[in-house]
């Protein structure tokens, strides 16, 4: 079915989005989509996208979506920001979909046909700033924070839209921090601003666990490990349905402090969960514990549900190399880089990952050409450094509570 759907691609890949109007988002199909009703939504996103009005185009897109969802591969959606309109209940912002690609394939759809320039919806200044800020949050985070600040300051903004605006502004702060030297003064300053946004989001949405997850994540980014652990435990007590997220994120918190056995115990206490997320985090932790064969078996199970996650290929490359399987390690490094080229974001942190991967590929090619068969941890180096070492506590957090 997937091959048949891919054969429906007729257009050549689209050029980079022109500034100001056409934006792009990458992710996986979320739950609760209503393709028959004319819209789709990416997982873990407040953005949804209207499908073209043409029945034939919509039918082709729905087939493509179903086939790709079955394979567990990502989408790249290009959309018109000027058509955005927020849900009055504050659940999402909806935009017109211009084109969609699956994997690294060509795009289906056409901007001139599906997203011609047209009058923008009638919105108040706060709503208009929110619509633009949501689109800018990932690829233009500094502009997004300005737009979202204007939205939050607008006197006529629907109060139900405030949590969404605060969430997006915090995300933009995280994106900016990722491109700064880790634990530097500038990194801490923008991260602390994001933490303030997430705390305000939690206050505005007290029945939602997600702002607390985000709060804990940024506390950890600032070295507030015990406070972050306390937030995760509070989430687990109040929302039993969050147990899996709490287990994964608590494990990540321990891993950042080089407490690898505790990280694995946090995952194992929840029990096996099918899907890449659980398998990826468990494989990563097993690798750090020096259990490469188990890490390899674990990540292979993850690929059964999500075969295009680039960072999983880097984990498997590491495990393969530590077992002396250098040809396989090289193939995984190359595949991970290929997938990143199609879907990863731009920025200094992404460039660093790509440069590291290319260096690993060249080094592994030399070892393979020389007939090397001895185990090596070469492709395990350079990735994930912010995620596997502790930092000193940021002075912006003040002293820890006694």
Buried (B, 14 or more C-beta within 10 A) or exposed (E): EBEEBBEEBEEEEBEEBEEEBBBBBBBBBBEEBEBEEBBBBBEEBBBBBBBBEEEEBBEBBBBBBBBBBEBBBBBBBBBBBBBBBBBEEBBBBBBBBBBBBBBBBBBBBBBEEBBEEEEBBEBBBBBBBBBBBBBBBBBBBEBBBBBBBBBBEBEEBBEBBBBBBBBBBBBBBBBBBBBBEBBEEEBBBBBBBBBBBBBBBBEBBEEBBBBBBBBBBBBBBBBBBBBBBBBBEBBBEEBEEBBBBBBBBBBBBBBBBEBBEBBBBBBEEBEEEEBBBBBBBBBBBBBBBEBBEBBBBBBBBBBEBBBBBBBBBBBBBBBBBBBBBBEBBBBBBBBBBBBBEBBBEEBEBBEBBBEBBEBBBEBBBEBBEEEEEEBBEBBBBBBBEBEBEEBEBBEBBEEEEE
